[in-house]
Amino acid sequence: MYYQLDEQEASVLPRSKKEFLSVFGDKANLIGKYFKDNKLKMKPEDLIKVFTYYDEIK
């Protein structure tokens, strides 16, 4: 899977949660809290929710 944030080039989506959270830079703590509060996993359907949340908070 690939992701693209803002105007950056598309990149391969990290497989580990820790690496995935680092993608969000200064929003990583908020995204991590969202993961925990909503009991999300690194599944495609959950990652869609995470990216939707990121779009709301940026």
C-alpha positions in Angstrom: 0.0 0.0 0.0 1.1 3.6 -0.6 0.2 6.9 1.0 0.5 10.5 0.1 0.4 13.4 2.6 -0.2 16.9 1.4 2.0 17.7 -1.7 4.6 15.0 -1.0 5.3 12.1 -3.4 3.6 8.8 -2.8 5.5 6.5 -0.5 5.3 2.9 0.6 3.1 2.6 3.8 5.2 1.4 6.7 4.1 -2.0 8.1 4.8 -1.3 11.8 2.6 1.0 13.9 5.6 2.9 15.2 7.0 3.6 11.7 3.5 4.4 10.5 3.0 7.0 13.3 6.3 8.7 12.4 4.9 9.5 9.0 2.6 12.1 10.6 5.4 14.2 12.1 4.1 16.6 14.8 0.7 15.0 14.6 2.0 11.5 15.5 0.9 11.8 19.2 -2.7 12.7 18.2 -2.8 9.9 15.6 -1.5 7.4 18.2 -4.1 8.5 20.7 -6.8 8.1 18.0 -5.5 4.6 17.3 -5.7 3.7 21.0 -9.1 5.4 21.7 -10.7 3.7 18.7 -9.0 0.3 19.2 -7.7 0.4 15.6 -5.2 -2.0 14.1 -2.9 -1.8 11.0 -5.7 -3.1 8.8 -6.6 -1.3 5.5 -10.1 -0.4 6.8 -8.7 1.1 10.0 -5.9 3.0 8.1 -8.6 4.7 6.0 -10.1 6.0 9.2 -6.8 7.2 10.4 -6.1 9.1 7.2 -9.6 10.6 7.3 -8.9 11.8 10.9 -5.6 13.2 9.8 -7.3 15.3 7.1 -9.7 16.6 9.8 -7.0 17.8 12.2 -4.3 19.2 9.9 
